[in-house]
């Protein structure tokens, strides 16, 4: 059931350009550490000088809306052929789902 929700979320987010109906369960991972996920996102976004002043506001707003400590977190790690960000010119991407 969770896999269906994850795939439906991807399809809704990227429709009509991409179809994730054939995404495999091994492309998704449950993340057990909110701290690790936040650190990973912060690390990627900190490449921009504008992120630091925004960081605490961003996480506060997200937490206010979805209560991060109560979420199950999943990541999507597709192979390059399935990744909508796997095209030339994309340096990095990350995909996290907070349920």
C-alpha positions in Angstrom: 0.0 0.0 0.0 2.8 2.5 0.9 4.6 1.7 -2.4 1.4 2.6 -4.3 1.1 5.9 -2.4 4.7 6.7 -3.2 4.3 5.9 -6.9 1.0 7.9 -7.0 2.8 10.9 -5.5 5.5 10.8 -8.0 3.0 10.4 -10.9 1.0 13.4 -9.6 4.1 15.5 -9.1 5.6 14.9 -12.6 2.6 14.3 -14.7 2.3 14.3 -17.7 6.1 14.3 -18.4 7.0 11.2 -16.5 5.3 7.9 -15.7 6.5 6.1 -12.6 4.0 3.2 -12.8 6.9 0.7 -13.2 9.0 2.0 -10.3 10.4 -0.9 -8.3 10.2 -1.3 -4.6 14.0 -1.4 -4.3 14.2 2.2 -5.6 12.5 3.3 -2.4 14.0 3.3 1.1 12.6 4.0 4.5 14.7 6.6 6.2 14.9 6.0 10.0 16.6 9.2 11.0 14.9 12.6 10.6 18.2 14.2 11.7 20.1 12.5 8.9 17.4 13.5 6.3 17.5 17.1 7.5 21.3 17.1 7.5 21.4 15.7 4.0 18.9 18.3 2.6 20.7 21.1 4.5 24.1 19.9 3.1 22.8 20.0 -0.5 21.0 23.3 -0.2 23.9 25.0 1.7 25.7 25.3 -1.6 23.6 28.4 -2.1 24.6 31.4 0.1 20.9 32.4 0.3 20.0 29.1 2.1 21.6 29.8 5.5 19.3 32.7 6.5 16.3 30.7 5.2 17.1 27.4 6.8 15.4 27.7 10.2 12.4 29.4 8.7 12.0 26.6 6.1 12.2 23.7 8.7 9.9 25.6 11.1 7.3 26.1 8.4 7.5 22.5 7.3 7.3 21.2 10.8 4.3 23.4 11.5 2.4 21.9 8.6 3.3 18.2 8.9 4.9 17.7 12.3 8.2 16.1 11.1 8.7 14.0 14.2 5.5 12.1 13.5 6.3 11.4 9.8 7.5 8.3 8.2 10.2 9.3 5.7 11.0 7.6 2.4 13.6 8.3 -0.2 13.4 7.6 -3.9 16.7 6.5 -5.5 16.0 5.5 -9.1 18.5 4.4 -11.7 19.6 7.1 -14.1 17.2 6.0 -16.8 14.2 6.4 -14.5 15.3 9.6 -12.8 13.5 12.7 -14.0 16.6 14.6 -12.9 19.0 12.3 -14.6 19.3 14.4 -17.7 22.4 16.4 -18.8 22.9 19.5 -16.8 21.6 18.3 -13.4 24.4 18.1 -10.9 22.5 16.5 -8.0 19.0 15.7 -6.9 17.3 14.2 -3.9 13.8 12.9 -3.4 12.2 12.5 0.1 8.6 11.8 1.0 7.3 12.8 4.4 4.1 10.8 5.3 
